[in-house]
């Protein structure tokens, strides 16, 4: 009998940051290693990755990292994991190539090369636990689910998936293989929940492709398409629309050039004519009705790129009268207010906005009906709804109960909670560290709540800097206070406040120097407290106050 444990280090009760751990006896199998993009209040943070201390402590037990697909929420944290644990990485050809782009961009692991290309026919025996794979449908080619065959039954991780009967061969689900896995017996199913709270039928790829082609063909001017760089299915549809409408495609995003060139090289993207792709500097050679501008933005976020286009700050494109801005991605809930503001800016610049979601329901994730079909195919003993906010996990659980699963067989663990299989059932068995690690530039994890709080204060009320020079032995001020401020008040209209602030600081320092005792921390604290009270009385604001007290001898 195998000793089995399942832990979610990320991806539960949140969107993105997928990282799941399946332990079978002495081996640890890491399922995806993803990141998520920061919330609005995480000022200055580039990306967020899972806390991986548990894996670092157990790195000698890790059999490998198994990747389901090439999106950042599945592969983005890989460089940070490999920096501490040099373990083998397994994935499909395209997934591995995209993972290499992430890894090569990180100096700590850019020479790492323990990658292994697998496909749906691959089986790997890790001392009794056999790992195999099955094809799934997602918005990127070669998406795979993962199967760990144990003595207690299969542990199945779906990765991101949905069902689409019209999907092409690179995107098609292998229903026969799913039925085979179900007949072998599934102990636990870790299943995507990101669209579980919807029972609306998602548009098929063929319907989306037709909609994109019709929209672009009917427009007489330039078309600026906003998409996510890694959504290769959508990018292929844009290329097909360009061929059908005799247009050229210009790539303007930061990420998209590498991703598209990699996919073309591997023949995962196809061009009807190589002349379809042109460089930004070649745009002037074509009429407006001959152009499609494909904008994906930094880190795959196109909305900020559209904002820059609308105010003339984009490096290649400025929106003008007659432009159609066609948003073919589904913005996250957190971005809805931003999208609304950018739409308004586009109209002010003379453009017209159309969202594909106005015509079709689009998603790369399974809705309620798809999830129920997956459950009926696999017939798991236990269901772990993963990848989604709590409401989505709960909706997945409700959908499972509707097809006959007992509530006690549906587990919604928290991040870090260990679920162990003991005496025929999964039970809680403690927890391991799990949380968010904030990445800001080259800094990993040194941006915490205190730093974010300070950034919030600076963003709201600005900073007030005080500089004064004293002679501690002679108990006198050598150079009177000078004050500087940024983001607090408009200096030219507030000279009285600045002058009175300097006078207050001089008085505070003189009073302190007159005392018998002396402590640098106390002196700075007195300056900060008195100045803070004065500035609040005058402005009802509390800037960050930075006192700089220098000493001469």
Rosetta blueprint (number, residue, H / E / L):
1 X L
2 X L
3 X L
4 X E
5 X E
6 X E
7 X E
8 X E
9 X E
10 X E
11 X L
12 X E
13 X L
14 X E
15 X L
16 X L
17 X L
18 X L
19 X E
20 X E
21 X E
22 X E
23 X E
24 X E
25 X L
26 X L
27 X E
28 X E
29 X E
30 X E
31 X E
32 X L
33 X L
34 X L
35 X E
36 X E
37 X E
38 X L
39 X L
40 X L
41 X L
42 X L
43 X L
44 X L
45 X L
46 X L
47 X E
48 X E
49 X E
50 X E
51 X L
52 X L
53 X H
54 X H
55 X H
56 X H
57 X H
58 X L
59 X H
60 X H
61 X H
62 X E
63 X E
64 X E
65 X E
66 X E
67 X L
68 X L
69 X L
70 X L
71 X L
72 X H
73 X H
74 X H
75 X H
76 X L
77 X L
78 X H
79 X H
80 X H
81 X H
82 X H
83 X L
84 X L
85 X L
86 X L
87 X L
88 X L
89 X E
90 X E
91 X E
92 X L
93 X H
94 X H
95 X H
96 X H
97 X H
98 X H
99 X H
100 X H
101 X H
102 X H
103 X H
104 X H
105 X L
106 X L
107 X L
108 X L
109 X L
110 X L
111 X L
112 X L
113 X L
114 X L
115 X E
116 X E
117 X E
118 X L
119 X L
120 X L
121 X L
122 X L
123 X E
124 X E
125 X E
126 X E
127 X L
128 X L
129 X E
130 X E
131 X E
132 X E
133 X E
134 X E
135 X E
136 X L
137 X E
138 X L
139 X L
140 X L
141 X L
142 X L
143 X L
144 X E
145 X E
146 X E
147 X E
148 X E
149 X E
150 X E
151 X L
152 X L
153 X E
154 X E
155 X E
156 X E
157 X E
158 X L
159 X L
160 X L
161 X L
162 X E
163 X L
164 X L
165 X L
166 X L
167 X L
168 X L
169 X L
170 X L
171 X L
172 X L
173 X L
174 X L
175 X H
176 X H
177 X H
178 X H
179 X H
180 X H
181 X H
182 X H
183 X H
184 X H
185 X L
186 X E
187 X E
188 X E
189 X E
190 X E
191 X E
192 X E
193 X L
194 X L
195 X L
196 X L
197 X L
198 X L
199 X L
200 X L
201 X L
202 X L
203 X L
204 X L
205 X H
206 X H
207 X H
208 X H
209 X H
210 X H
211 X H
212 X H
213 X H
214 X H
215 X H
216 X H
217 X H
218 X H
219 X L
220 X L
221 X L
222 X L
223 X E
224 X E
225 X E
226 X E
227 X L
228 X L
229 X L
230 X L
231 X L
232 X H
233 X H
234 X H
235 X H
236 X H
237 X H
238 X H
239 X H
240 X H
241 X H
242 X H
243 X H
244 X H
245 X H
246 X L
247 X L
248 X E
249 X E
250 X E
251 X E
252 X L
253 X L
254 X L
255 X L
256 X H
257 X H
258 X H
259 X H
260 X H
261 X H
262 X H
263 X H
264 X H
265 X H
266 X L
267 X L
268 X L
269 X L
270 X L
271 X L
272 X L
273 X L
274 X H
275 X H
276 X H
277 X E
278 X E
279 X L
280 X H
281 X H
282 X H
283 X H
284 X H
285 X H
286 X L
287 X L
288 X H
289 X H
290 X H
291 X E
292 X E
293 X E
294 X E
295 X E
296 X L
297 X L
298 X H
299 X H
300 X H
301 X L
302 X L
303 X H
304 X H
305 X H
306 X H
307 X H
308 X H
309 X H
310 X H
311 X L
312 X L
313 X L
314 X L
315 X L
316 X L
317 X L
318 X L
319 X L
320 X L
321 X L
322 X L
323 X L
324 X E
325 X E
326 X E
327 X E
328 X L
329 X L
330 X L
331 X L
332 X L
333 X H
334 X H
335 X H
336 X H
337 X H
338 X H
339 X H
340 X H
341 X H
342 X H
343 X H
344 X H
345 X H
346 X H
347 X H
348 X H
349 X L
350 X L
351 X L
352 X E
353 X E
354 X E
355 X E
356 X H
357 X H
358 X H
359 X L
360 X L
361 X L
362 X L
363 X L
364 X L
365 X L
366 X L
367 X L
368 X H
369 X H
370 X H
371 X H
372 X H
373 X H
374 X H
375 X H
376 X H
377 X H
378 X H
379 X L
380 X L
381 X L
382 X E
383 X E
384 X E
385 X E
386 X E
387 X L
388 X E
389 X L
390 X H
391 X H
392 X H
393 X H
394 X H
395 X H
396 X H
397 X H
398 X H
399 X H
400 X H
401 X H
402 X H
403 X L
404 X L
405 X L
406 X L
407 X H
408 X H
409 X H
410 X E
411 X E
412 X L
413 X L
414 X L
415 X L
416 X L
417 X E
418 X E
419 X E
420 X E
421 X E
422 X E
423 X L
424 X L
425 X E
426 X E
427 X E
428 X E
429 X E
430 X E
431 X E
432 X L
433 X L
434 X L
435 X L
436 X E
437 X E
438 X E
439 X E
440 X E
441 X L
442 X L
443 X E
444 X E
445 X L
446 X L
447 X L
448 X L
449 X H
450 X H
451 X H
452 X H
453 X H
454 X H
455 X H
456 X H
457 X H
458 X H
459 X H
460 X H
461 X H
462 X L
463 X E
464 X E
465 X E
466 X E
467 X E
468 X E
469 X E
470 X E
471 X E
472 X L
473 X L
474 X L
475 X L
476 X E
477 X E
478 X E
479 X E
480 X E
481 X E
482 X E
483 X E
484 X E
485 X E
486 X E
487 X L
488 X L
489 X L
490 X L
491 X H
492 X H
493 X H
494 X L
495 X H
496 X H
497 X H
498 X H
499 X H
500 X H
501 X H
502 X H
503 X H
504 X H
505 X H
506 X H
507 X H
508 X H
509 X H
510 X H
511 X H
512 X H
513 X H
514 X L
515 X L
516 X L
517 X L
518 X L
519 X L
520 X H
521 X H
522 X H
523 X H
524 X H
525 X H
526 X H
527 X H
528 X H
529 X H
530 X H
531 X H
532 X H
533 X H
534 X H
535 X H
536 X H
537 X H
538 X H
539 X H
540 X L
541 X L
542 X L
543 X L
544 X E
545 X E
546 X E
547 X E
548 X E
549 X E
550 X E
551 X E
552 X L
553 X L
